[in-house]
């Protein structure tokens, strides 16, 4: 990314405050998710889903270059994939509900996963051809191997993405630390071990726990989102707890840790947004984008309060947009 | 890193293949269970006959009902079959096109992987070639080995209890589509013989 060299390390401290913060966040999330998975999932999505999207958009704006330049094709492929894949994902359920539907759900989701993998592989390949270059030849065999897998198990990758996406925030935080606080990374890497340890603890305590039994649509939707319809051999108590734990850590990283270490100014100060520095309409556009984002966060809270179940469903379909956006952004930070 | 990636690729490939080739292994022996059983006497019968509903056999093949809600699917000319076990409804059959696409994906993965291993910039090709050959031979050998896997062991036998024999001889075994009980039809001669032997 063209802004990669703008920041200098601000401190050479050991990073213990960051590590302590992450561990405290992870332990709190694991305890709450394990003891009251449904209630905690409802609360955490209600409170943090919207703000974390806004802060993520603000962070990405601060890191995007003012002009695409030679990266124009990379950004174009990224944008087409982000919008196209999100639209297709949102369309699949309505297509399956039609009496005239010809394709089965497994074929549609396998096709979507194939398109997603090819898009991601294309981006990795394009990224490998720009500085700093790396050997990206491995991406095609890996992509086709995964494509073979998604046609054998059409829903496996979708369920895996539900659990892997929250970890992307941790990876992005590592990339951010590498550029702005490299001295903090050893402590950060050490405390990352808390995540698998806490996941293992949750699994040990809950993998054979009594299933979460509730007939209300919200609880059913949360369990379904955690993949209990697919991973039938494990108690859905563990699945919901694990997913809620990872989601909460991911929200915490985006709302607390990345703004603390990654922002070079207050969120509302636009001088550190390269696109806004182009002036004129660009600055106005950035202001409008951020204000609309704040408005959407407020609308999301109101909708959650009015009809939590429907809003949650719609949110997680639309939120795929930011899940996909993190991919190309992370690639530019490598 | 690249060698780790190669091992991961090979392991993932291996994990996919056995699922398919295990189809050659016969299904496990079902556990004993209680079923309806009747003994009937048919004076006109020419010999004992055992009638066994097909639903009580280990596996059955029957046409898969086509959903009425989708007119497009009703036009499908190919009759689909599904295998039903004794107690549980079998999962929906796998779309054969999915297997074909997965096969194409696997082929492309091996092809691209081989080219990448051999032509990696700044690396000798022989090491990559060796890795490729090892991965290929392992995949092929594992497929053969799994395909010849023995059937799962039968459930442990309980101590055999020797009971007095009420009847010994041949019966005519007939498998019928309908019915929910096993029927033993005895002819008059056999019935008299059983009665006589137990007096």
Interface residues (C-beta under 8 A of the other chain):
Chain A: X99 X100 X101 X102 X104 X106 X107 X110 X135 X137 X138 X140 X141 X142 X143 X144 X145 X147 X148 X149 X151 X152 X154
Chain B: X2 X5 X9 X12 X13 X16 X19 X69 X70 X71 X72 X73 X95 X97 X98 X99 X101 X102 X103 X104 X105 X106 X108 X109 X110 X112 X113 X115 X116 X119 X120 X121
